[in-house]
């Protein structure tokens, strides 16, 4: 079990904006929105790169952008919504 003080430091280090920046750097053509906090985040990633890819392959593309942060424990939980622009509801 992680001591509470270390756990609080981990939770305080990763911000949604940082996650968004990391994904955007790895997938520059994507539209990325990240919400959440306290170690639990949701990333909505919209990209033509996802066309004809399975859900698992889509998630792998996004996870590759934040792999170091997940491995280090800086990023604890990330829910990914990965869609193409055509899969998004009309506004």
N, C-alpha and C positions, 0 to 999 in steps of 0.2 A: 504494500500500500504506500502511496506517495504521501509524505508528510504535508500537512495542510499549507504550510508556508511556501513550499515548493510548488504545490498545486496552484496557489494563488498567483505566483510569479508566472507560471506557464499561461494561465488564463489571461493575465494582464498583457502579455507580450504580443499576441496576434490580434490585429484589428481587421475588420472587414475590408477596409481600404487597401491594406497590404496584400490580402488574398486576391482581391480584384486586380491589383497591379501585377502580381505574379502570373495570374492566368492570362492577363492581357499581353504580357511580355512573351509568353509561350505561344499564344494564339492571337497575333496582332489583328487579324481580320474579324475576330469575334466581338460580339457585344456581350459584356459581362456585368452582372449585378450580383453583389454579395450582401447578405444580411445575416443577422444573428450576433451572438456574443457569448461570453462565458465559456469559450471552448467549443461551441456548437454553431456551425455556420451552414448557410444554404447558398450555393452558387448557381445562378441561372446563366447558362452560357448558350448563346445563339450564334451558330456558325454554319456556313455552307460546307465546311470541312466534314460535318457530320453526315452529309448525304450518303446514303447507301451503307452506312456503318451500323453495326449492331449496337445495342445499348452498352454492352460491356466495352466495346472498342471506343465508344464515345467517352465513357468514363475514364478509360485508360489515358486518353489524350489529355483530359483535364487534370487527372492525378499526376501526370508527368510534369506538369507545371508547378506543382506544390509538393513534389516527392521529398525534397530535402527537409521541408518544414514538418511533414508528417513523420519522417524517419527520426527527426530530432525531438519530437514530442511537442514542438512549438504549436503545431496545428493538430488538434485532437480529433474532431469530428467534422466531416464535410459532406453534406448532402448535395448531390449534383443533379441539376435539371439541365439536360443537354439536348437541344433541339435545333433543327434547321429553321431558317426564316419561314419557309413554307408550312412548317408544323405549328407555328404560332397562331393563336386566334386573331382574326381580323379586329382591328381597333375601331 
